[in-house]
Amino acid sequence: MARSSAWAEPFKIKMVEPLTMTTREQREKAMEEAGYNTFLLKSEDVYIDLLTDSGTSAMSDRQWAGLMLGDEAYAGSRNYYHLEDAVKRYYGYKHLVPTHQGRGAENILSRILIKPGDIVPGNMYFTTTKLHQELAGGTFVDIIIDEAQDPRSNFPFKGNVDLAKLERVIGEHGAEKIPYVSIATTVNMAGGQPIALANLKALRALTARHGIRIIHDMTRVAENAYMIQQLEDGQGGRSVAEIVKEICSLTDGATMSAKKDALVNIGGFMATNEWEVFEEARNMVVVYEGLHTYGGLAGRDMEAMAIGIEESVQDDHIRARVGQVFYLGQKLIDLGIPIVRPMGTHGIFLDAKAFLPHLPQTSFPAQALAAELYMESGVRAMERGIVSAGRDKTTGEEYRPELELVRLTIPRRVYTQAHMDVVAQSVQRVHERRDRITGLRMIYEPRYLRFFQARFEPIEPGAADQR
Ligand SMILES: *Cc1c(COP(=O)(O)O)cnc(C)c1O
């Protein structure tokens, strides 16, 4: 399907970190102690860690060298200026406010732009993004195309906005109630699905007519740009860097978790083209993060981020990164495992509803599948389904998302092809005994972002879940 097929890594390995192997018995005990929540496992007990691609990338020798160039002045660190330069050069945004990670930027931006009663349409929600919109008094409305909800649809740009849905939201609430449209590149919760450049341009034209901003969750913009290069008509001859910059140019501001695409272990920023928003953000960052020239980061972190941004938009890097993810996905497809199609750019999503059709959503099939996979082989994945979706803030009802997924997220530049083979075999072994997987019961539920800390226990075989 993709224009490029050879994806061999454009690097060689200079330093290694040993992995620990555990026995099935040790893993069962560890899983029980962790309340059947892979977020509560100790990393030491994990063999191949596919929990997240967030902050788990391997930095390059240039980035490590950059750490030594940290200018740890309280104010006006030279690393801040280097970062500002990288953001301007590769993304094109005018004003930068660094933050400790993505949600720090979301907090500040939501507080500045959203008033109580406002509506924030977006191409599917992301957990922390939506929570900050709600904490600021806004209500998120999903305007992603219907194909995004269908794990069997092969539509290549499932991150696209349904413009008719947006028109209806504007008609119903009025443009003045909509501070911005929230656009993610690529859409994490839909399974790492890209938005097409043509769709973004059409969205830009529509929002411009109504005077509504577009705010860009640019956490995985390089991966999105790569998919545009690979699949969108007329884009094959352009570099990823060019496409990244064009995507950013179609939006008014951004929040970034640099822990993903930008290849650092910690860091993020907010960017805007509007001076007033920037002024307000500079005021607010002092309250929540730190001075506007460090935003909760060390100078060395900003240096590594500036270098990471440059590395992240190189064609050979991104081809290898996405190529490895697709390699794992193709293996699973060949083994007959139900996964979300098309494959995501940062991970492969197992379709837990299809994998465990005998379990009702109230028995947390994706949570149960992630626990089984860990106990099978020490591979750590995470739930993206009913647990992650949480509850409606007014009614207290559980959301029942269409998609009930287990995410196998691939850290950048960390694991090898042989590791991907081990992961595929592990999933296959769980799949062979899927009929005997019974599901879970939640025994502890935190108030916010419950998936991080919720605890579960297995439902006894034969006992039907009563809820
Ligand atoms: C990770 C992520 C965030 C939040 O960023 P953090 O650095 O984890 O705070 C926001 N949006 C998307 C799409 C993400 O993947």
Residues whose N, C-alpha, C, O or C-beta is under 5 A from the ligand:
A	BS01	LIG	Q101 G102 R103 G104 F126 T128 T186 N188 D217 T219 S257 K259
